[in-house]
Amino acid sequence: MCIASSIDSFRGADALAASALAGRENGVILLAQSNPDFYPPESTDMALKFLTDHKGDIQTAHVLGGETANTLEFFDQIDNMIDPE
């Protein structure tokens, strides 16, 4: 599982990098934009719903884009879904 930002100004760099990683791991790419400086907070709802619906299937998540594209809260939410302990 790769989570990449879809911020327009990044010109798809995160998603492009995620494609190679997801291909190597036979995984999926989830586009998310959790930074309110770029997108409204509601835009992460679909990403979090997907993660919630599939949390038993996801063992590792690679988040591309860092703190510029994603909030620390988003990182924490992903971490808690994958490793709730």
C-alpha positions as CSV (number, residue, x, y, z in Angstrom):
1,M,0.0,0.0,0.0
2,C,1.4,3.4,-1.1
3,I,-0.3,6.6,-0.1
4,A,0.8,9.5,-2.4
5,S,-0.2,13.1,-2.5
6,S,-2.1,14.4,-5.5
7,I,-1.2,18.0,-5.0
8,D,-1.3,19.7,-8.4
9,S,1.9,21.8,-7.8
10,F,3.9,18.7,-7.1
11,R,3.1,17.5,-10.7
12,G,2.5,13.9,-9.8
13,A,6.0,13.3,-8.4
14,D,4.7,11.4,-5.3
15,A,2.4,9.3,-7.3
16,L,5.1,8.5,-9.9
17,A,7.4,7.3,-7.2
18,A,4.6,5.3,-5.6
19,S,3.9,3.6,-8.8
20,A,7.3,1.9,-8.8
21,L,7.1,0.9,-5.2
22,A,3.5,-0.4,-5.5
23,G,4.5,-2.3,-8.7
24,R,7.4,-4.0,-6.9
25,E,5.2,-5.0,-4.0
26,N,2.2,-5.8,-6.1
27,G,0.3,-3.2,-4.0
28,V,-2.1,-0.4,-4.6
29,I,-1.7,3.4,-4.7
30,L,-4.1,5.6,-2.8
31,L,-4.1,9.3,-3.6
32,A,-4.7,11.5,-0.6
33,Q,-4.3,15.1,0.2
34,S,-4.5,15.8,3.9
35,N,-2.7,19.2,4.1
36,P,-5.4,21.9,4.4
37,D,-3.0,24.4,2.9
38,F,-3.6,22.7,-0.5
39,Y,-7.0,21.0,-0.1
40,P,-9.9,21.1,2.3
41,P,-9.8,18.5,5.1
42,E,-12.8,16.6,3.7
43,S,-10.6,15.5,0.9
44,T,-9.0,12.9,3.1
45,D,-12.3,11.2,4.0
46,M,-12.2,8.8,1.1
47,A,-8.6,7.8,1.8
48,L,-9.4,7.2,5.5
49,K,-12.6,5.3,4.6
50,F,-10.5,3.0,2.2
51,L,-7.9,2.4,5.0
52,T,-10.6,1.7,7.5
53,D,-12.4,-0.7,5.2
54,H,-9.2,-2.6,4.4
55,K,-7.2,-2.3,7.6
56,G,-7.1,-6.0,8.1
57,D,-5.5,-6.4,4.7
58,I,-2.9,-3.8,5.0
59,Q,0.4,-4.7,6.7
60,T,2.6,-1.8,5.6
61,A,1.8,1.6,4.2
62,H,4.4,3.8,2.5
63,V,3.4,7.5,2.7
64,L,5.0,9.7,0.0
65,G,5.0,13.4,0.2
66,G,6.2,14.0,3.7
67,E,4.8,16.7,6.0
68,T,4.5,19.2,3.2
69,A,1.7,17.1,1.6
70,N,0.3,15.3,4.6
71,T,-0.4,16.4,8.2
72,L,1.1,14.7,11.2
73,E,-2.5,13.9,12.2
74,F,-2.9,12.0,9.0
75,F,0.3,10.0,9.6
76,D,-0.9,9.2,13.1
77,Q,-4.3,8.0,11.8
78,I,-2.6,5.7,9.3
79,D,-0.3,4.4,11.9
80,N,-3.1,3.7,14.3
81,M,-5.1,1.8,11.7
82,I,-2.2,-0.4,10.6
83,D,-0.6,-0.9,14.0
84,P,-3.2,-0.1,16.7
85,E,-0.9,-1.2,19.6
